[in-house]
Amino acid sequence: MMNPVLFVIASNQIITHEITSENTVIGKDSLFSKVSLSLPGSYIPAKTGRIMKENGQWKYIDLQNKIPVYLNKKRISKEAVLKPDDVLSFVNPSFSSDDDAVSILFTEERSWKENRWLVKPFNNSLAENLDQDVFYLQDGDWHIRNTEGNVYLNQSPAENDRPVAVLDHIRKGTRDYFVLLSKMIIKESPEENSSVQPAEGSSEPDESLDVHIIKRTLGSMVLLKDVRFRVLPGEMVLVIGGSGAGKTTLINAIKGDEKAQEARVIYCGHDVYDSSQYRIIQRQIGYVPQKDTLLLGDTVYKTIEDAARMANLENVSDSTVLKGYVEDALKVFSLQHEKNKLVSKLSGGEKKRLSTAKAYIKQPSLFFLDEPDSGLDENSKNQLLDILHSIAHDENRIVIVISHYSLEYGPKFEKEENYKEHYDKVVVLAKDSNDTGRLAFFGTPHDACEFFETESLKEIISRIEPPEKHGEGLAEYFIEKFNTSRGD
């Protein structure tokens, strides 16, 4: 019988640990003691428990009384026998967020190392990642469907129509779902990771991104209408626009996180809005949010290493290969000399580069960044823009950056020439007379300034914002002008 493999399932990371001895101590590394498997979470005791083999059986032995430990959602008092696909959960007594629970999946199937893991929030896009034969939505809550008797909940046959609950482990065949407070972590089998075919009607797909958001609504409101453009590989694109014009809505619609009601988004010849292809395409997408999601107590190296494991890169279980992935990312983002620093000791620019490196190590070919230079000084901004420009041009990727520049909160483009030099294209969104986000321009930064008759990108915002927001109120004029120029 092969040695078991443990998968540590936390809010934002998956850690793989192969048991190589018959006594594995689980807990939290400290300056004074080391454990075989260190779990994320500040509430984890130094020595929580051990997994050991006794009389031919694997067991979990609890070594503390500070936090509750569950096996398949049943509280453990002292010890419990472990069987393949069992789940141990270590829970903060003041459980209030996704970070307050860590689970360990116990398995003897080596093929699990080839799986991919998805972390998906409970929002409208979750349905694209769920097996509709297993889940259905009713009154805003997800329920389990087990009409054929082949769905298991916490290692027992699932009750049909049971609502999904926190810390549930749901399994059908080789697909697993782990439920947290605000998100679901999904394991995809190797069969589901196979390549998708090009969209219908295409031959060899090109690597461009073709966007046509016909209409994106929210209730009776039309948020976006008739936004269409094409981005080529190797291009770096800036998205700007008036306040509330739909910049974030546009990016979420392109990524497929919050799909438009009427749209066609084609990337590399594949339809993002085709549910049969979406799960595959999203692995090619990287996203860096405006707010950093870094663990301040981790080192730079560990942060990137954990991200590499989470991305489940090829041969990542090989320590030499894993080190290569991490070292490459450190080099790209000029963090080699900071690799042993704690995240809490980094400057603002270093933290932003580290956040970007976390997404980059997934090796996305389509890279979105929300206000990546927010709060950075000029040198840090230039350094980050140089890196992103190199990623686009030298690695032939598409990089799309959102700027939330507002006339009300001061200048954003302090050195205009930096933006004109780094970006190949600019998307300008503006609100029409119906408060709907529309495309007011798409083209090069130079052509944008010529189109809006300005000297700078900053002045474009002034042209399209309404007078009450210190602008000239010319959005409708430029929307119509652009539509006319492209023959609409």
C-alpha positions as CSV (number, residue, x, y, z in Angstrom):
1,M,0.0,0.0,0.0
2,M,1.4,3.4,-0.9
3,N,2.0,6.2,1.6
4,P,-1.0,8.6,2.1
5,V,-1.0,12.1,0.7
6,L,-2.4,15.0,2.7
7,F,-4.0,18.0,1.0
8,V,-4.3,21.0,3.3
9,I,-7.3,23.0,2.1
10,A,-7.2,26.6,3.4
11,S,-9.0,29.8,2.3
12,N,-6.5,30.8,-0.3
13,Q,-4.1,27.9,-0.7
14,I,-3.7,24.2,-1.2
15,I,-0.7,22.5,0.3
16,T,0.4,19.0,-0.7
17,H,2.2,16.8,1.9
18,E,3.3,13.3,1.3
19,I,3.6,11.2,4.5
20,T,7.0,9.6,4.5
21,S,7.1,8.4,8.1
22,E,4.6,6.6,10.3
23,N,4.4,9.5,12.8
24,T,3.6,12.9,11.3
25,V,3.1,15.8,13.7
26,I,0.7,18.5,12.7
27,G,0.6,22.0,14.1
28,K,2.4,25.3,13.7
29,D,6.1,26.0,13.2
30,S,7.6,28.4,15.7
31,L,11.1,29.7,16.6
32,F,11.3,27.0,19.3
33,S,9.8,23.9,17.6
34,K,9.2,22.5,14.2
35,V,6.4,20.1,13.1
36,S,6.2,17.8,10.1
37,L,3.2,19.7,8.6
38,S,2.7,23.4,9.5
39,L,-0.9,24.6,9.0
40,P,-1.9,28.1,8.0
41,G,-3.9,30.0,10.6
42,S,-2.8,32.0,13.6
43,Y,-5.1,30.1,15.9
44,I,-3.5,26.7,15.2
45,P,-1.6,25.3,18.3
46,A,2.1,24.6,18.1
47,K,1.4,20.8,18.3
48,T,-2.2,20.1,17.3
49,G,-2.1,16.4,16.6
50,R,-0.3,13.6,14.8
51,I,-1.1,11.2,12.0
52,M,0.4,7.8,12.8
53,K,0.2,4.2,11.7
54,E,-0.7,1.7,14.4
55,N,-1.5,-2.0,13.9
56,G,-1.9,-1.5,10.2
57,Q,-4.3,1.4,10.5
58,W,-3.8,5.1,10.0
59,K,-5.0,7.3,12.9
60,Y,-5.3,10.9,14.0
61,I,-4.3,11.5,17.6
62,D,-5.3,14.8,19.1
63,L,-2.5,16.5,21.2
64,Q,-4.4,19.7,22.4
65,N,-7.6,21.0,23.8
66,K,-7.6,24.5,22.5
67,I,-9.5,24.2,19.2
68,P,-12.2,21.7,18.1
69,V,-11.1,19.1,15.5
70,Y,-13.7,17.3,13.3
71,L,-13.5,14.2,11.1
72,N,-16.1,14.4,8.3
73,K,-17.8,17.1,10.4
74,K,-18.0,14.9,13.5
75,R,-16.2,16.2,16.6
76,I,-13.1,14.1,17.7
77,S,-12.4,13.7,21.3
78,K,-9.0,12.0,21.4
79,E,-8.4,9.9,18.3
80,A,-10.0,8.5,15.2
81,V,-9.2,6.0,12.5
82,L,-8.5,7.5,9.0
83,K,-9.8,6.1,5.8
84,P,-9.1,7.3,2.2
85,D,-11.0,10.5,1.4
86,D,-11.6,11.4,5.0
87,V,-11.4,15.1,5.9
88,L,-10.1,16.5,9.1
89,S,-11.1,20.1,9.9
90,F,-9.4,22.4,12.4
91,V,-11.6,25.2,13.4
92,N,-11.1,28.5,15.3
93,P,-13.5,28.5,18.3
94,S,-14.5,32.1,17.3
95,F,-15.3,30.9,13.7
96,S,-16.3,34.0,11.7
97,S,-14.4,33.9,8.4
98,D,-12.9,31.6,5.8
99,D,-9.5,32.0,7.5
100,D,-10.9,30.4,10.6
101,A,-11.0,26.8,9.2
102,V,-8.3,24.5,7.7
103,S,-9.1,21.1,6.4
104,I,-6.9,18.1,5.5
105,L,-8.0,15.6,2.9
106,F,-6.4,12.2,3.6
107,T,-6.0,10.1,0.4
108,E,-3.9,7.3,-1.0
109,E,-4.5,8.1,-4.6
110,R,-1.3,9.4,-6.2
111,S,-3.2,10.7,-9.2
112,W,-4.6,13.5,-7.1
113,K,-1.3,15.3,-7.6
114,E,-2.4,15.9,-11.2
115,N,-5.6,17.7,-10.2
116,R,-6.4,21.4,-10.5
117,W,-8.0,23.3,-7.7
118,L,-10.4,26.3,-8.1
119,V,-11.3,28.8,-5.4
120,K,-14.7,30.3,-6.3
121,P,-16.7,32.8,-4.3
122,F,-20.4,32.4,-3.8
123,N,-21.6,34.7,-6.5
124,N,-23.3,34.5,-9.9
125,S,-20.4,32.8,-11.6
126,L,-20.2,29.9,-9.2
127,A,-22.8,27.9,-11.3
128,E,-20.3,27.7,-14.2
129,N,-18.0,25.6,-12.0
130,L,-20.6,23.3,-10.4
131,D,-22.0,20.0,-11.7
132,Q,-25.6,20.7,-12.4
133,D,-26.4,17.0,-11.7
134,V,-25.1,17.6,-8.1
135,F,-26.2,21.1,-7.2
136,Y,-29.2,23.3,-7.8
137,L,-30.0,26.8,-6.6
138,Q,-33.2,27.4,-4.6
139,D,-34.3,30.6,-2.9
140,G,-30.7,31.9,-3.0
141,D,-29.1,28.8,-1.4
142,W,-27.3,25.9,-3.0
143,H,-28.8,22.4,-2.5
144,I,-27.5,18.9,-3.2
145,R,-29.1,16.8,-5.8
146,N,-28.6,13.0,-5.3
147,T,-31.3,11.3,-7.4
148,E,-29.0,8.6,-8.6
149,G,-27.4,7.8,-5.2
150,N,-23.8,8.5,-6.3
151,V,-23.2,11.7,-4.4
152,Y,-21.4,11.6,-1.1
153,L,-21.5,14.1,1.7
154,N,-18.9,13.9,4.4
155,Q,-18.2,10.3,3.4
156,S,-21.8,9.1,3.6
157,P,-24.5,9.0,0.8
158,A,-25.9,12.6,0.5
159,E,-29.5,13.3,1.4
160,N,-31.3,14.5,-1.6
161,D,-32.3,18.2,-1.5
162,R,-30.1,19.0,1.5
163,P,-28.8,22.6,1.7
164,V,-25.1,23.0,1.4
165,A,-23.5,23.9,4.7
166,V,-20.1,25.2,5.9
167,L,-17.3,22.6,6.1
168,D,-19.2,20.2,3.9
169,H,-17.1,17.9,1.7
170,I,-19.2,16.8,-1.3
171,R,-17.9,14.2,-3.7
172,K,-19.2,12.6,-7.0
173,G,-16.8,10.3,-8.8
174,T,-13.4,12.0,-8.9
175,R,-14.8,15.6,-8.3
176,D,-14.7,17.1,-4.9
177,Y,-16.2,20.3,-3.4
178,F,-15.2,21.8,-0.1
179,V,-17.5,24.5,1.4
180,L,-16.3,27.6,3.3
181,L,-18.3,30.6,4.5
182,S,-17.9,32.7,1.4
183,K,-16.4,30.4,-1.2
184,M,-16.2,26.9,-2.5
185,I,-13.0,25.1,-3.2
186,I,-13.3,22.7,-6.1
187,K,-11.0,19.8,-7.1
188,E,-11.1,19.0,-10.8
189,S,-10.0,15.5,-12.0
190,P,-7.3,15.0,-14.7
191,E,-10.0,14.0,-17.2
192,E,-11.6,17.5,-16.8
193,N,-8.3,19.2,-17.4
194,S,-8.1,18.1,-21.0
195,S,-7.8,20.7,-23.7
196,V,-11.0,22.3,-25.0
197,Q,-11.7,22.6,-28.7
198,P,-11.9,25.9,-30.6
199,A,-15.2,27.7,-30.7
200,E,-17.6,26.6,-33.4
201,G,-16.8,28.0,-36.8
202,S,-13.1,28.5,-36.1
203,S,-10.1,26.6,-37.4
204,E,-6.7,27.1,-35.8
205,P,-7.5,29.7,-33.1
206,D,-5.5,32.9,-32.9
207,E,-4.5,34.2,-29.5
208,S,-6.4,37.5,-29.6
209,L,-9.2,38.6,-27.2
210,D,-12.4,39.6,-29.0
211,V,-14.9,41.4,-26.8
212,H,-18.4,42.4,-27.7
213,I,-20.6,43.2,-24.6
214,I,-24.0,43.8,-26.2
215,K,-25.8,44.4,-23.0
216,R,-25.0,44.0,-19.3
217,T,-27.9,44.7,-17.0
218,L,-28.7,44.7,-13.3
219,G,-32.4,44.7,-12.7
220,S,-33.8,47.5,-14.8
221,M,-30.5,49.3,-15.1
222,V,-28.3,48.9,-18.2
223,L,-24.7,49.0,-16.9
224,L,-22.9,48.5,-20.2
225,K,-24.1,48.6,-23.8
226,D,-22.3,47.8,-27.2
227,V,-18.7,47.7,-26.0
228,R,-16.6,45.9,-28.5
229,F,-12.9,45.8,-29.2
230,R,-10.0,43.4,-30.0
231,V,-6.7,43.0,-28.2
232,L,-3.8,41.2,-29.7
233,P,-1.2,39.1,-27.9
234,G,1.8,41.2,-26.8
235,E,-0.4,44.3,-26.1
236,M,-0.7,46.1,-22.9
237,V,-4.1,47.9,-22.5
238,L,-5.2,50.6,-20.1
239,V,-8.9,50.9,-19.2
240,I,-10.0,54.4,-18.1
241,G,-13.3,56.2,-17.9
242,G,-15.7,58.4,-16.0
243,S,-16.8,57.6,-12.6
244,G,-19.3,54.7,-12.6
245,A,-18.9,54.1,-16.3
246,G,-18.5,50.4,-15.9
247,K,-14.7,49.7,-15.9
248,T,-14.9,46.9,-13.2
249,T,-18.1,45.6,-14.7
250,L,-16.5,45.3,-18.1
251,I,-13.5,43.4,-16.7
252,N,-15.7,41.0,-14.7
253,A,-17.8,40.4,-17.9
254,I,-14.7,39.7,-19.9
255,K,-13.3,37.3,-17.3
256,G,-16.7,35.6,-17.0
257,D,-17.0,36.2,-13.3
258,E,-20.2,38.3,-13.8
259,K,-21.4,37.5,-17.2
260,A,-23.3,40.0,-19.4
261,Q,-26.8,38.9,-20.4
262,E,-25.9,39.5,-24.1
263,A,-22.3,39.1,-25.1
264,R,-19.7,37.3,-27.0
265,V,-16.1,37.1,-25.6
266,I,-13.7,34.9,-27.6
267,Y,-10.2,34.3,-26.3
268,C,-7.7,32.1,-28.2
269,G,-10.6,30.9,-30.4
270,H,-12.6,29.7,-27.3
271,D,-15.9,31.2,-26.2
272,V,-15.6,32.4,-22.6
273,Y,-19.4,32.3,-22.3
274,D,-19.6,28.6,-23.3
275,S,-19.9,26.8,-19.9
276,S,-18.3,23.7,-21.4
277,Q,-15.1,25.7,-22.1
278,Y,-15.2,28.3,-19.3
279,R,-13.5,26.2,-16.7
280,I,-10.5,25.5,-19.0
281,I,-10.2,29.1,-20.2
282,Q,-10.2,30.6,-16.7
283,R,-7.0,28.8,-16.0
284,Q,-5.3,31.0,-18.6
285,I,-6.6,34.1,-16.7
286,G,-4.6,35.9,-14.0
287,Y,-6.1,38.7,-11.8
288,V,-4.5,41.1,-9.3
289,P,-7.1,42.9,-7.2
290,Q,-6.5,46.5,-6.1
291,K,-6.2,45.5,-2.4
292,D,-3.3,43.2,-1.6
293,T,-4.2,39.8,-0.2
294,L,-0.9,38.9,1.4
295,L,-0.1,37.1,4.7
296,L,2.1,39.6,6.5
297,G,3.7,36.8,8.6
298,D,5.0,34.8,5.6
299,T,8.2,35.4,3.8
300,V,8.3,36.5,0.2
301,Y,9.6,33.1,-0.9
302,K,6.9,31.2,1.0
303,T,4.2,33.5,-0.5
304,I,5.3,32.7,-4.1
305,E,5.9,29.0,-3.2
306,D,2.4,28.6,-1.8
307,A,1.0,30.3,-4.9
308,A,2.9,27.9,-7.2
309,R,1.5,24.9,-5.3
310,M,-2.0,26.4,-5.5
311,A,-1.7,26.8,-9.2
312,N,-0.7,23.1,-9.4
313,L,1.9,23.7,-12.1
314,E,3.5,20.9,-14.0
315,N,5.7,18.7,-11.7
316,V,5.3,21.1,-8.9
317,S,5.5,18.3,-6.3
318,D,9.2,18.0,-7.3
319,S,11.0,20.3,-4.9
320,T,13.7,21.2,-7.6
321,V,11.0,22.1,-10.1
322,L,9.1,24.1,-7.5
323,K,12.2,26.0,-6.6
324,G,12.7,26.8,-10.3
325,Y,9.2,28.3,-10.6
326,V,9.7,30.4,-7.5
327,E,13.2,31.7,-8.5
328,D,11.9,32.6,-12.0
329,A,9.1,34.7,-10.5
330,L,11.4,36.4,-8.0
331,K,13.7,37.3,-10.9
332,V,10.9,38.7,-13.1
333,F,9.6,40.9,-10.3
334,S,13.1,41.9,-9.0
335,L,12.4,40.3,-5.6
336,Q,15.5,38.1,-5.4
337,H,17.1,40.1,-2.6
338,E,13.9,40.3,-0.6
339,K,13.0,36.6,-0.8
340,N,13.7,35.9,2.9
341,K,12.0,39.1,4.1
342,L,8.7,39.0,5.9
343,V,5.9,40.5,3.9
344,S,5.2,42.9,6.7
345,K,8.7,44.4,6.2
346,L,8.2,45.2,2.5
347,S,7.7,48.6,1.0
348,G,4.5,49.4,-0.8
349,G,6.1,48.9,-4.2
350,E,7.6,45.5,-3.1
351,K,4.2,44.3,-1.8
352,K,2.5,45.2,-5.1
353,R,5.2,43.4,-7.1
354,L,4.7,40.4,-4.8
355,S,0.9,40.4,-5.3
356,T,1.5,40.5,-9.0
357,A,4.0,37.7,-8.8
358,K,1.4,35.5,-7.0
359,A,-0.9,35.8,-10.0
360,Y,1.9,35.6,-12.6
361,I,3.2,32.3,-11.3
362,K,0.0,30.7,-12.5
363,Q,1.4,31.4,-16.0
364,P,-1.7,33.3,-17.3
365,S,-1.7,34.3,-20.9
366,L,-4.5,36.9,-20.2
367,F,-3.5,39.1,-17.2
368,F,-5.9,41.6,-15.5
369,L,-4.7,44.1,-12.9
370,D,-7.0,46.5,-10.9
371,E,-5.2,49.8,-10.2
372,P,-1.8,48.1,-9.7
373,D,0.1,51.4,-9.2
374,S,-2.3,52.8,-6.5
375,G,-0.5,54.4,-3.6
376,L,3.0,53.9,-5.2
377,D,5.7,56.6,-5.6
378,E,6.9,57.3,-9.2
379,N,9.9,55.0,-9.1
380,S,7.8,52.1,-7.9
381,K,5.2,52.8,-10.5
382,N,7.7,52.9,-13.3
383,Q,9.4,49.7,-12.1
384,L,6.0,47.9,-12.0
385,L,4.9,49.3,-15.4
386,D,8.3,48.2,-16.9
387,I,7.7,44.7,-15.7
388,L,4.2,44.5,-17.0
389,H,5.3,45.9,-20.3
390,S,8.0,43.2,-20.6
391,I,5.5,40.5,-19.7
392,A,3.2,41.6,-22.5
393,H,5.8,42.3,-25.1
394,D,8.6,39.8,-24.4
395,E,6.3,36.9,-23.3
396,N,3.5,37.6,-25.9
397,R,0.8,37.9,-23.3
398,I,-2.2,40.2,-23.0
399,V,-2.0,42.6,-20.0
400,I,-5.1,44.7,-19.2
401,V,-4.9,47.4,-16.5
402,I,-7.8,49.3,-14.9
403,S,-7.3,52.8,-13.7
404,H,-9.9,54.4,-11.4
405,Y,-8.6,58.0,-11.9
406,S,-11.2,60.5,-10.7
407,L,-11.1,64.3,-11.2
408,E,-12.5,64.6,-7.6
409,Y,-9.5,63.0,-6.0
410,G,-6.5,64.6,-7.7
411,P,-4.2,63.7,-10.6
412,K,-3.5,60.1,-11.3
413,F,-1.2,60.3,-14.3
414,E,1.6,62.3,-12.7
415,K,4.0,61.6,-15.5
416,E,1.9,61.3,-18.6
417,E,4.8,60.1,-20.8
418,N,5.1,56.9,-18.7
419,Y,1.6,55.9,-19.6
420,K,1.9,56.7,-23.3
421,E,5.1,54.7,-23.5
422,H,4.0,51.6,-21.6
423,Y,0.5,51.1,-23.0
424,D,-0.3,50.0,-26.6
425,K,-4.0,50.6,-26.5
426,V,-6.5,52.6,-24.4
427,V,-10.1,51.7,-23.7
428,V,-12.2,54.7,-22.7
429,L,-15.6,54.2,-21.2
430,A,-18.2,57.0,-20.6
431,K,-21.8,57.3,-19.4
432,D,-24.4,58.2,-22.0
433,S,-27.5,60.3,-21.2
434,N,-29.2,57.1,-19.9
435,D,-26.4,56.5,-17.3
436,T,-25.2,53.5,-19.3
437,G,-21.5,52.7,-19.8
438,R,-20.5,53.0,-23.4
439,L,-17.3,52.7,-25.4
440,A,-16.1,56.3,-26.2
441,F,-12.8,55.2,-27.7
442,F,-10.4,52.3,-28.4
443,G,-7.0,52.8,-29.9
444,T,-3.4,53.9,-29.2
445,P,-2.7,56.5,-26.4
446,H,-1.5,58.9,-29.1
447,D,-4.7,58.5,-31.2
448,A,-6.8,58.8,-28.0
449,C,-5.3,62.3,-27.3
450,E,-5.9,63.3,-30.9
451,F,-9.4,62.0,-30.8
452,F,-10.4,63.9,-27.6
453,E,-8.3,66.9,-28.7
454,T,-6.2,66.8,-25.5
455,E,-2.5,66.8,-24.6
456,S,-2.8,64.1,-22.0
457,L,-4.9,61.0,-20.9
458,K,-5.8,62.9,-17.8
459,E,-7.6,65.5,-19.8
460,I,-9.7,62.8,-21.5
461,I,-11.4,62.2,-18.2
462,S,-12.1,65.9,-17.8
463,R,-13.8,65.9,-21.2
464,I,-16.2,63.1,-20.5
465,E,-17.1,63.7,-16.8
466,P,-20.2,65.8,-16.1
467,P,-20.0,69.3,-14.7
468,E,-21.0,68.2,-11.2
469,K,-17.9,66.1,-11.2
470,H,-15.7,69.0,-12.5
471,G,-15.8,67.8,-16.1
472,E,-16.9,69.3,-19.4
473,G,-19.9,66.9,-19.9
474,L,-19.0,65.8,-23.4
475,A,-19.5,62.1,-23.0
476,E,-22.5,61.8,-25.3
477,Y,-20.7,63.7,-28.0
478,F,-17.6,61.5,-28.0
479,I,-19.6,58.3,-27.8
480,E,-21.4,59.3,-30.9
481,K,-18.2,60.5,-32.6
482,F,-16.5,57.2,-32.0
483,N,-19.5,55.2,-33.2
484,T,-19.5,57.3,-36.4
485,S,-15.8,56.9,-36.9
486,R,-16.0,53.1,-36.9
487,G,-19.1,53.0,-39.1
488,D,-21.8,52.2,-36.6
